[in-house]
Amino acid sequence: MCLMHGSFSQPLINDILKEVWRLTHVINCNIVFHHFRSEENATADGITREDCVNDYCLNQALFLELERVHGPFMADAMASSINAKCPRFFSRYQCQGLFGQNLLSMRPGRSERLYVFPPFSMLTATVEFLLDSDAAFLIIFPQNWDSWWLALLRRAKSTRRIGKKGESNMFSGYNKQEKTITPLPNPADMWCVFVDSK
């Protein structure tokens, strides 16, 4: 169905679909399409249909400022080949340039210094994982008063509010209406916290 409409809202999925389409011509085969209603396709939809709030990308100028102060970062811990801020990156997707898949299954060591901008829906799991690791990390997140916030602040070497709710100078993301990458407003006051290695 995605190919019939010509595109998909996620650039990574678009790239995969283009490659599939190209391969059908190279090996001279046909693809048979089947439509599955969303109710019957919950597993795939859970992977490919993400809330735009979970696909923010920090603007390059702010990233470079944070890296100058807290870096150099050895890896972008939650990225894709499209939005990675470091040459080495971890991703939930299998994609070009991938250093490791699924940060939460890795064991970052004391020598690692990670840049971490997790999807907001993964904040609790990511913070708990990083606080148990030996790695140094800088994490970007919206203001939140969950229990992990206090644990993070206790270990923080530095804390900084980097943006106010509603400002549009920090992030970009896919705009479904315009079908382009555009600046997005902060969903809340945004913070960065640097935690040194244990």
N, C-alpha and C positions, 0 to 999 in steps of 0.2 A: 504494500500500500504506500509506503514511503516513496519508493521509486516512481510510482504512478503519479504522485503529486509533485515530483521533481526535486524535493529537498526534505531535510529534516532539521529540527530546531537546534540540534547539537552538532557542532562542527566535526567532532570525532566520529560520530555515527555517519555523518555525510561522507567523510573520507572513506570509511569502510564500505558504504554502499557504492560509491564511485568505483572502488577497486573491484568489488563483486561484478558490477556492470561491465567494466573493462575486461575482466577475465572471461565473462560469457562470450565475448567476441573473439578473444584470443584462442579459446579452446572450442569455439563453435558449438555452444550449447544454449539451450533455452531455460529460462527460469519460469516455473509454474507458480503463480501467485495464489495464495489463499488468504481470505480475510477472516480474522478472528476478532470477535467482539472483545472489548476491554475486559469484561467479566471472565472470559475464557483465557485471557492472556495476562493474568495478573503478574506472573513471574517476570516476563519480559518487560512489561510496563514499569515494574518496580525498578528495573535497571536503567531503562532508557528515558523514562518520563520523570525528570527531576524538577523540583521547584527551582525557579530562577534564583531564589535567595541562596541556594546551595551552590551556585556557580559564579560567585564573585571572583574578580581578579584585581589585586592591588595594583594601582598605577605605578609605572616604572620609576618615576622621580621619587615617590615616597619609599619604594623598596630600596633604591640606591642610598637614600639618606639613612634608613634603618640599617642597611648592611655596613655603611661607613662607621656607624656607631657601635654595632653589635657583632659585625661579621669578622672575617668573611664566613659565609655560610657554605658548608660542604654539600648540602643537598636541600632541595625543596621537598618537604616531607609529604605534601598532598597536592599533586598537580596532574597535568596531562601534557602531552607534547605540545599542545596549543598554548597553555598558560604558564608553563614552568618558568620560574625565576632563576634557577640555577642549572648548570649543565647536567648535574646528577639530580634525578628526581624519582620519587616514589609515586605510584598512581594506583587507583583502584582498578584501572583498565589496563589491559595489555596494549601497549602502544609504542610507537617508534621512540627510541632514545631512553626507554625505561631502565632505571637502575635497579629498582625493586618494586614488587607489587604488594600492596597492602601494608602500609607502615605498621599497623597493629600486630602483624605477624613477625616483624623484624626485631632485632636486638641492637639498637644503636648504642655504641660504646662511649666511653669518656672523651675520646678524641673527636667525636662528632659534634658539630655545631649546626643545628637544623633551623631552617626557616619553615614555619608551620602556619598555614592559613586553612584550617579545616572547614568543611561544609558545616554550617551552623548546627545541622541536625546531628553531627558527630562530635560536638564539643566535649561533652561529658566523658565519653570513651577515650577521646584523644588526650585530654588533659590528664586523666587518671593514668593512662599508659605512659605518657611522657614523664610524669612525676615519679613513676616507678623505675624509669630508665636511668642510666648514668649520663646521658647526653645533655649538652647545653642546648637550649633552644629559645627562639623568639617566636611567640605565638600571637596571632591577630584574632580578635574576637569582639562580639558586641557585648556591651555592659550586661551583666547577668549576676544575679545574687544567689545562684545555686551553690551547693556546698563546695564544689570544686573551685569556685572563685576564691574563697578564703584560703584553701590549701595552696592554690597557686600564688596568692599574694604573700603567704608566709615564706615561700621559697624564692620569691622574686628578688633579683639583684637590682632591677629597675622596672618601673611601671610608668606608662605614659598614655594619656588620652590622645589619640591621633585624629579624631574626627567627631563632630557633633551630629546628632540625629538630623536627618534631612539634607545635610550637605551633599554635594555631588562632585567632590574633588578627590576622592580616594579610590573609587572602584569603577570598573567597567564590567559589563556582562552582556549577554545576548538579549536584545530587545526583540521580542516576538512580533510586535506590531511593525517595527521598521525593518526587521530581518537583518540587523547589523549589530555590531558590538558598540555599545554607547555607554557614557557615564551613567551610573546608577546612584540613587540617593542612599545614604547610610540608613539602615533600618533601625539603628539605635546609636547611642554614643559608642564609638569604637575605641578599643584599647589595644596596646601591645605590651607584652610583659616578657622580659628577658630573664631566664633562669639559667644559672651557671651549672656546669657539670658537678656531680657529687664528689 
